[in-house]
Amino acid sequence: MNSAEPVPSHLKGSNLKVGERYLHRNGLFIREIEAIEGDRVFWRDDLSSGQCGKQVFLRLCPSVAPEPVK
């Protein structure tokens, strides 16, 4: 990942919320934030879980996931 890639302007680190679901930029994953501690975001998806900094999370998951169709 190139650290020079811009962070989307519509979401900022302060917009991230525990329990919210975010769409991965490849469109294949929806990651849910389990916890935020300082600059660290702890997330999970259907295949794995992990942690990263807020800016990295925003580069990888730049938008809120759409609500599932009922």
Secondary structure in CASP SS format (residue, H / E / C, confidence):
PFRMAT SS
TARGET T0000
AUTHOR 0000-0000-0000
METHOD secondary structure of the structure
MODEL  1
M C 1.00
N C 1.00
S C 1.00
A C 1.00
E C 1.00
P C 1.00
V C 1.00
P C 1.00
S C 1.00
H C 1.00
L C 1.00
K C 1.00
G H 1.00
S H 1.00
N H 1.00
L C 1.00
K C 1.00
V C 1.00
G C 1.00
E C 1.00
R E 1.00
Y E 1.00
L E 1.00
H C 1.00
R C 1.00
N C 1.00
G C 1.00
L C 1.00
F C 1.00
I E 1.00
R E 1.00
E E 1.00
I E 1.00
E E 1.00
A E 1.00
I E 1.00
E E 1.00
G C 1.00
D C 1.00
R E 1.00
V E 1.00
F E 1.00
W E 1.00
R E 1.00
D C 1.00
D C 1.00
L C 1.00
S C 1.00
S E 1.00
G E 1.00
Q E 1.00
C E 1.00
G E 1.00
K H 1.00
Q H 1.00
V H 1.00
F H 1.00
L H 1.00
R H 1.00
L H 1.00
C C 1.00
P C 1.00
S E 1.00
V E 1.00
A C 1.00
P C 1.00
E C 1.00
P C 1.00
V C 1.00
K C 1.00
END
